[in-house]
Structures are given as structure tokens and as C-alpha cells.
Amino acid sequence: MSFDLILEVVLSLIAVFMAIVLHEVSHGYVAARLGDPTARDRGRLTLNPLAHVDPVGTLLVPLSLVLLRVLFHSAVPIFGWAKPVPINPGNFRNPLRGMLYVAIAGPATNIVLALAAAGLGQAVFLAVPNGGLHRIGGFGGNLIEAVFLLLAMFVLYNLILAVFNLIPIPPLDGSRVLMYFLPAQGRRVLVSLERYGFLILIALIYLGVLTPVFGGIQRLWAVLLGPEWRTLLLF
């Protein structure tokens, strides 16, 4: 196993954990602002990743995908999820609207983070024109490549989390957004599907229904990074 692959895997894990934690914290923060202290009282409004670890979504799934990449040279991106932040809609003045705002907070945070990280990277390239970063060799050059690889992975995984969570299938955030606009009967149907949500998502992924979605994310990622950034990282 090459050092480059090890570095990519480690930085990918760091990036995806950061994106997941910030996604969940944003849910709890908006809930607290709307009058629900549940997440704060349970110590979930923290950036400490240990408070958000889900045995399956934060450990088993990402590490399994790492093994696929290492053993079979799979190109599948590393992703996962954290333990959901506890929310009590009964504490909101308007529970349905409150859940809408809480649901939007996660993907919105990921979009802002992706754009901010991409903007930071592009600002550095503007500050060091004419391919100056490409000419730095030795330890300094390797360190710069590692930092830009981490930033690139952070952009990618925030985009994946934002778009994936907006799919209107429970328990994803998109279902909470859709629920706000549905009549009462539609909301009951959506709630009844929640126990089958992950099975539905797995089926959609297996059948290739979501392939165009992930392809669109890949293209948007390439646009945000730009050719000079991609050249520095050789992809």
C-alpha cells in the first residue's frame, strides 16, 4: 500500500468526520435557538467527535469503505453518519416549522462549509500566482499538497452530505423539509416509511438511481476546485 493512498485515506476520514460533526451540531444549535435545549442538555452541542460517534455510521461504514479502497482499489467515496442529535419538537412554538428549520440547518451548514473551504483554497492560488505552489519541493511542497488535499476532501464530503441529506426519504433531512409542505395524510405516510428508509436508500443506490446525483456532485466539486487546484493534486 503506497504512502499516497494512506495519506488520502487518513485525510478523507478527517474531512468526513469534520463534516458530519458540524452537520449534527448545526441541527442542535438551531433547535436550541428555537427553544429546544435537549441537545445542549445532553452535551451534544460540542465539536468533540466522541460525543457524536455512531458505532455503525461513524466507525463500521467508513472503515469498511476504507478497506474496499485499499484492498480492491475501489473509487467509492468514504462517507458515514453520526449519532443523530436529539430534538424535541414539543419545545418549539411551531413544531412543524421548527423541524423544517432544524432540518435545513444541516445541509445549509455543509454547503456554506464547502463554499468557504473552496474559497479559501482559491484565495491562496490567487495570492501565489503563476503556478508558484507547483514549484515548491521537499517537505514544504508535500505539506502544501497534504493541506490542499484535506481542503479538497472537505469540500467534497460537505457537498455529498448536503445533497444526500436533501433526498426526501426518511430519516434524511429532506424528508423533514418535505413534511412541512405535505397535508396531514401525506405526513402520516412519510412517517410510516421511516422504518424502511435505509432499505429504500440502499435499493436506490444499488439500482443506480442515485448515480446521476453523485455524478453531479463530482462535477460541481471539480468546478469549485478549478484546474490549478486539481493539477496540484493530480486528479
C-alpha angles and dihedrals in degrees: 000000000000125000090238091058092047090050092048092050094047094047091045091054091049091049096047093046091051092049093047095048093048090048092055095042090054090057091053094043094054090045090053091049089053093052105271111120095178097108093043093048091051094051096250098125090085135105090221102118092209089070090059102041116133111193093223105030099036100035116014100041098044093044091048090053089049089055091050090053094046100041101034101022089239117180093211111130119243111248140154144148139247132232105285115255109247113249128183108199089191088077092061121093087226107022096193094048091042092056089049091057093044091050094049091049094071100052091036090055091050092050092050091048092049092050092044093050091046090047091050092052093047091048090057091051090051091049091051103043132184095042093297093153091057092060097056109104138183124031093336092055093047091049092051091050090050092051092049091046089053090049091048092050090047090054091048098048094045089053091048093049093047097049097037093050091052091064103114096234120113132280090024119098092250090067090057089051092048091047091062091061098042126092118247094269092051091051090053091052091049092050091050090056094055095090089057096041099106092044089053091049092049090050092050091050093046092049091050095242091131095044093097089051093055090043089055091050090052092052093047089049091053091050093050092050096045128206098287094054092046090049091053089055094038098236 
